[in-house]
């Protein structure tokens, strides 16, 4: 599904040749609300989508967005069949095939639990002996991953949110690690009529420091002056962040 914004503006001061008719075709995750998802009208929606809209206006370019499954997103970025993608955490492996610009948003991971089974969390030792659910294949932090590897934490891999929430309310796990805004958005918009699931709450202390989720350009994609584009996109996103653009968009989705 392509999301085509109407973009107008001038970008001639720094890129007189590239600006005219420049179009960026990028891909995002199709199931990552509230950051990127397909809405009821079959349109790409979300916090990251609106940030990219504002970016395109400020830079005077056109951005076409296709939302696809996560594995395809990574593969097309790696192969260079798409100009860029979002929103990627920075890792050495991804840096080998991507040019990172600036975060579109920051992800904070917290522990979610049921009101009838609240656990304490101040440090990693509070989780020893606990059954902690995480999304299958997900990496949390060096400290958390090492504690689970040594068996201090009973790690339970979970493949969907329905299963995670069901286990929480029935006591199958003591807590579930999730992106704070993602979980809260789902509880509010997708499970708000389920009284048992409405008892799920987040613990106040984050499990790890907030992590940037970036817009990246594929190193293999044939774009002229790619490093200049990377620098200008980074500069523009930083300016938007400083002005509070992202926070205002987040507030709209989380009201």
C-alpha positions as CSV (number, residue, x, y, z in Angstrom):
1,X,0.0,0.0,0.0
2,X,1.6,3.3,-1.1
3,X,1.0,6.5,0.8
4,X,1.6,9.5,-1.4
5,X,1.8,12.9,0.2
6,X,1.4,16.1,-1.7
7,X,4.7,17.8,-1.2
8,X,5.6,21.3,-2.4
9,X,8.6,23.5,-1.7
10,X,12.0,24.5,-2.7
11,X,15.2,22.7,-2.0
12,X,17.4,24.5,-4.5
13,X,19.8,26.3,-2.1
14,X,21.8,23.1,-1.3
15,X,20.8,20.7,-4.1
16,X,19.9,22.6,-7.2
17,X,19.9,19.6,-9.5
18,X,18.6,16.9,-7.2
19,X,15.7,18.9,-5.8
20,X,13.7,19.1,-9.0
21,X,11.4,16.1,-9.1
22,X,13.2,14.2,-6.4
23,X,11.1,11.3,-5.0
24,X,12.1,9.1,-2.1
25,X,10.5,5.6,-2.1
26,X,10.8,4.1,1.3
27,X,9.3,1.3,3.3
28,X,8.1,1.0,6.9
29,X,6.7,-1.7,9.2
30,X,3.1,-2.5,8.4
31,X,2.1,-3.6,11.9
32,X,3.8,-1.2,14.4
33,X,1.0,1.0,15.9
34,X,1.1,3.8,16.8
35,X,4.2,4.4,14.8
36,X,3.2,2.9,11.4
37,X,0.2,0.8,10.5
38,X,-2.6,0.5,7.9
39,X,-5.7,2.3,9.1
40,X,-9.4,1.5,8.5
41,X,-9.2,3.4,5.2
42,X,-6.3,1.2,4.0
43,X,-4.0,4.2,4.3
44,X,-0.6,4.3,5.9
45,X,-0.9,6.0,9.3
46,X,1.0,6.6,12.5
47,X,3.5,8.8,14.3
48,X,6.4,8.1,12.0
49,X,4.2,8.7,8.9
50,X,3.3,12.2,10.0
51,X,6.9,13.0,10.9
52,X,7.9,11.9,7.4
53,X,5.2,14.1,5.9
54,X,6.6,17.1,7.8
55,X,10.1,16.2,6.8
56,X,9.1,16.1,3.1
57,X,7.5,19.5,3.3
58,X,10.5,21.1,4.9
59,X,12.9,19.5,2.4
60,X,10.7,20.1,-0.7
61,X,10.8,16.5,-1.8
62,X,8.2,13.8,-2.4
63,X,8.2,10.7,-0.2
64,X,6.3,7.6,-1.2
65,X,5.8,5.1,1.7
66,X,5.0,1.5,1.4
67,X,4.2,-0.5,4.6
68,X,5.5,-4.1,4.4
69,X,6.2,-7.0,6.8
70,X,9.4,-6.4,8.9
71,X,11.5,-9.2,7.3
72,X,10.8,-7.8,3.8
73,X,11.7,-4.3,5.0
74,X,15.1,-5.4,6.2
75,X,15.8,-7.5,3.1
76,X,14.9,-4.7,0.6
77,X,17.0,-2.3,2.5
78,X,20.0,-4.7,2.6
79,X,19.7,-5.5,-1.1
80,X,19.3,-1.9,-2.2
81,X,16.0,-2.5,-4.0
82,X,14.5,0.4,-2.0
83,X,16.0,3.8,-1.2
84,X,15.4,3.6,2.5
85,X,13.4,2.4,5.4
86,X,12.2,3.1,8.9
87,X,12.3,2.7,11.9
88,X,15.5,0.8,12.6
89,X,17.4,0.5,15.8
90,X,21.2,1.0,15.2
91,X,23.2,-2.2,15.3
92,X,26.6,-3.1,13.8
93,X,25.0,-5.5,11.4
94,X,22.4,-2.9,10.1
95,X,25.1,-0.3,9.9
96,X,26.9,-2.6,7.4
97,X,24.1,-2.0,4.8
98,X,22.4,1.3,6.0
99,X,23.3,4.9,6.3
100,X,21.6,6.1,9.5
101,X,20.1,9.6,9.6
102,X,18.3,10.6,12.9
103,X,15.7,8.9,15.0
104,X,12.0,9.4,14.0
105,X,11.1,8.4,17.5
106,X,12.6,6.9,20.7
107,X,11.4,3.6,22.1
108,X,11.2,3.0,25.8
109,X,10.8,-0.5,27.0
110,X,8.9,-1.2,30.2
111,X,7.6,-4.2,32.1
112,X,3.8,-4.8,31.9
113,X,2.0,-6.8,34.5
114,X,-1.5,-7.4,35.8
115,X,-2.9,-5.4,38.7
116,X,-3.5,-8.6,40.7
117,X,0.1,-9.7,40.3
118,X,2.2,-6.5,40.6
119,X,5.9,-7.1,40.9
120,X,8.6,-4.7,42.0
121,X,11.3,-3.6,39.6
122,X,14.2,-1.3,40.7
123,X,17.1,-3.4,39.3
124,X,17.7,-6.6,37.5
125,X,17.9,-8.7,40.7
126,X,14.2,-8.0,41.3
127,X,13.4,-10.1,38.2
128,X,15.4,-13.2,39.4
129,X,13.1,-16.2,39.6
130,X,10.3,-14.4,37.7
131,X,8.7,-15.5,34.4
132,X,9.2,-12.7,32.0
133,X,7.7,-12.7,28.5
134,X,9.4,-11.2,25.5
135,X,8.7,-11.1,21.8
136,X,10.4,-14.1,20.2
137,X,13.9,-13.3,19.0
138,X,14.0,-10.0,20.7
139,X,17.1,-8.7,22.5
140,X,16.6,-6.5,25.5
141,X,19.9,-5.4,27.0
142,X,23.3,-6.9,27.9
143,X,22.3,-7.1,31.6
144,X,18.9,-8.6,31.0
145,X,20.1,-11.0,28.3
146,X,23.0,-12.3,30.4
147,X,20.7,-12.8,33.5
148,X,18.3,-14.9,31.4
149,X,21.1,-16.8,29.7
150,X,22.4,-17.9,33.1
151,X,18.9,-18.9,34.2
152,X,18.3,-16.2,36.8
153,X,15.3,-15.0,34.8
154,X,12.8,-17.5,33.4
155,X,12.4,-16.2,29.8
156,X,9.2,-17.0,27.9
157,X,9.2,-16.2,24.2
158,X,5.9,-15.0,22.9
159,X,4.8,-14.7,19.3
160,X,1.8,-12.3,19.5
161,X,0.2,-9.7,21.8
162,X,-2.9,-11.8,22.3
163,X,-0.9,-14.5,23.9
164,X,1.1,-12.1,26.0
165,X,-1.9,-10.4,27.4
166,X,-3.7,-13.7,28.0
167,X,-0.7,-15.1,30.0
168,X,-0.5,-11.9,32.0
169,X,-4.1,-11.9,33.2
170,X,-4.1,-15.6,33.9
171,X,-0.8,-15.6,35.7
172,X,1.2,-17.6,33.1
173,X,3.9,-15.0,33.2
174,X,4.8,-12.4,35.9
175,X,5.5,-9.6,33.4
176,X,5.9,-8.9,29.7
177,X,8.6,-6.6,28.2
178,X,7.2,-4.2,25.6
179,X,7.6,-0.9,23.9
180,X,5.7,1.5,26.2
181,X,3.8,3.4,23.6
182,X,3.0,0.3,21.4
183,X,1.5,-1.7,24.3
184,X,-0.4,1.3,25.7
185,X,-1.8,2.1,22.3
186,X,-2.9,-1.5,21.7
187,X,-4.5,-1.7,25.2
188,X,-6.4,1.5,24.6
189,X,-7.5,0.9,21.0
190,X,-7.7,-2.8,20.4
191,X,-8.5,-4.3,23.9
192,X,-10.4,-1.5,25.6
193,X,-13.6,-3.5,25.8
194,X,-11.9,-6.5,27.4
195,X,-12.2,-5.9,31.2
196,X,-9.6,-8.5,32.2
197,X,-7.0,-7.1,29.8
198,X,-7.8,-3.6,31.0
199,X,-6.1,-4.6,34.3
200,X,-2.7,-4.6,32.6
201,X,-0.4,-1.8,33.7
202,X,3.2,-0.8,33.2
203,X,5.7,-0.5,35.9
204,X,7.1,3.0,36.2
205,X,10.8,2.3,35.8
206,X,12.0,1.6,32.3
207,X,13.8,-1.7,31.8
208,X,16.4,0.1,29.7
209,X,17.4,3.5,28.4
210,X,15.2,4.9,25.6
211,X,16.6,3.9,22.2
212,X,16.4,5.8,18.9
213,X,14.5,4.3,16.0
214,X,16.0,5.7,12.8
215,X,15.2,6.5,9.2
216,X,17.9,4.9,7.1
217,X,19.2,5.0,3.5
218,X,20.3,1.8,1.8
219,X,24.0,1.8,1.0
220,X,23.4,-0.2,-2.2
221,X,20.6,1.9,-3.6
222,X,22.0,4.1,-6.5
223,X,21.3,7.6,-5.2
224,X,23.6,10.4,-6.4
225,X,25.1,12.5,-3.5
226,X,23.7,10.1,-1.0
227,X,25.9,11.3,1.8
228,X,24.7,14.9,1.3
229,X,21.1,13.6,1.4
230,X,21.9,11.8,4.6
231,X,23.4,14.9,6.2
232,X,20.4,17.1,5.1
233,X,17.8,14.7,6.3
234,X,19.7,14.4,9.6
235,X,19.8,18.1,10.0
236,X,16.1,18.5,9.2
237,X,15.0,15.8,11.6
238,X,17.1,17.2,14.4
239,X,15.5,20.6,13.9
240,X,12.1,19.1,14.0
241,X,12.9,17.2,17.2
242,X,14.2,20.4,18.8
243,X,11.0,22.2,17.9
244,X,8.9,19.5,19.6
245,X,7.3,18.3,16.4
246,X,7.5,14.6,17.3
247,X,6.2,15.2,20.8
248,X,3.1,17.0,19.5
249,X,2.4,14.2,17.0
250,X,2.8,11.5,19.8
251,X,0.4,13.4,22.0
252,X,-2.3,13.3,19.3
253,X,-2.1,9.5,19.0
254,X,-1.9,8.8,22.7
255,X,-4.7,11.0,23.9
